[in-house]
Amino acid sequence: MEKKDIDWSNIGFGYQKTDKRYVSNYVDGAWDEGALVSDDTITMSECASVLQYAQTCFEGLKAYTTEDGKIVTFRPDLNAQRMFDTAKRLEMPSFPKDRFVEAVDEVVKANAAYVPPYGSGATLYIRPYLFGISPVIGVKPADNYQFRVFSTPVGPYFKGGIKPLTIKVSDFDRAAPNGTGHVKAGLNYAMSLHAIVTAHEEGYDENMYLDAKTRTRVEETGGANFIFITKDKKVVTPKSDSILPSITRRSLMYVAKEYLGLDVEEREVYADELSDFAECGLCGTAAVISPVGKIVDHGKEICLPSGMTSMGETTKKLYDTLTGIQMGKIEAPEGWIREIM
């Protein structure tokens, strides 16, 4: 298949319209059959639930060209499950999980010319989302909903190479106990915007959020989970009911144990033990792992032994192994890679 005339090695991490997207509507208590469409615009009432009360959720995953030329996605069934769970929490009708995966397949096939070639460092980013579209003026769930999937080619999240980040312990709270921190609701990200803009204005790359109740335990950033490496190379990730269950983080913990033979632990991580770790990283779909070199806690600088010039040794092994699995260079666990074409 002939690819689009795009300078794959120099595209950024931003939106670029592709040819087709998937749309399905929920009306009269049921989802319709859904279809691929060319129109990238949405028409809705000025009083639509999504506009008035932020009744919306989304997912993010990527399609890759593997070393042997196949186009694949990575664990889309987990994205389907997470959106299913998120919709229930937001009183929206869950989109069937099997249809979610099929919709992703259809969008990737229809936009295969936009899937970057192997070795370019670029991928096709896929964004499924679900929102209330019918008018609502009283505070209550909508009656009608729309599920959509679009895609866009993106370059590496960190253009020019991966460099360790400097992050700050935030004074803002990301999620309340018994709130929506454990689901991928759009409102969570709106809440984080002021905090990240503030961090950038102060010269930091990201925020480290602590638990809202005691402000003693590490949770996550605005859009990524944490992993820590101890000085004896144990991989540790924070445990909390208000952390989003990152697919990348879960995959990295499996890779650490089953591929690299490392000890892994999911537990409460306290802010006062940050200086004890050898390495730290932020993990998510966009960058896989973003290394952290320095954490600043209200003026106190915690400099990780891994430094500010490159990924730590163990973090780099995790990154290389997981990306190797995604790109087909390393054999994947059963069910992790979905071949589309």
ZIJODA-V776310 format. One record per residue. RES is the residue in one small letter. D_CENTER is the distance of its C-alpha to the mean C-alpha in whole Angstrom. Layout:
res: (RES RES)
d_center: (D_CENTER D_CENTER)
This chain:
res: (m e k k d i d w s n i g f g y q k t d k r y v s n y v d g a w d e g a l v s d d t i t m s e c a s v l q y a q t c f e g l k a y t t e d g k i v t f r p d l n a q r m f d t a k r l e m p s f p k d r f v e a v d e v v k a n a a y v p p y g s g a t l y i r p y l f g i s p v i g v k p a d n y q f r v f s t p v g p y f k g g i k p l t i k v s d f d r a a p n g t g h v k a g l n y a m s l h a i v t a h e e g y d e n m y l d a k t r t r v e e t g g a n f i f i t k d k k v v t p k s d s i l p s i t r r s l m y v a k e y l g l d v e e r e v y a d e l s d f a e c g l c g t a a v i s p v g k i v d h g k e i c l p s g m t s m g e t t k k l y d t l t g i q m g k i e a p e g w i r e i m)
d_center: (29 29 26 26 28 25 25 22 22 22 20 17 14 15 16 19 20 21 23 22 20 20 22 23 25 26 29 32 30 28 26 28 27 25 25 24 25 26 26 22 24 24 27 27 29 29 29 26 24 21 23 25 23 19 19 16 12 10 7 5 7 10 14 16 19 21 24 26 25 23 20 17 14 12 12 12 14 12 10 13 14 11 12 16 16 14 17 19 19 19 22 21 22 19 19 20 18 20 20 17 17 20 19 16 19 21 19 18 22 23 21 22 24 21 19 20 22 22 22 21 18 16 14 14 11 11 10 12 13 16 18 22 24 28 30 30 32 32 29 28 26 26 28 27 23 21 18 17 15 15 15 15 16 14 15 14 12 15 18 21 20 18 19 19 18 20 19 21 21 20 23 21 20 16 17 20 22 22 19 16 14 13 12 9 12 12 15 13 12 15 16 15 16 19 18 16 19 22 20 20 24 25 24 21 17 15 16 16 17 19 20 22 25 26 24 25 22 19 15 12 11 10 7 7 9 12 15 18 21 25 28 29 25 24 20 19 16 17 18 18 18 16 13 9 10 7 8 8 10 12 13 14 16 17 18 19 22 23 23 24 26 24 25 21 21 19 21 22 21 24 24 27 26 24 27 27 24 25 21 18 14 11 8 5 4 6 9 9 11 12 16 18 21 23 22 24 25 28 30 29 28 26 26 25 27 25 25 24 25 22 20 22 24 22 18 19 20 17 15 18 19 15 15 19 18 15 18 21 23 22 23 20 21 22 19 16 17 18 21 21 24)
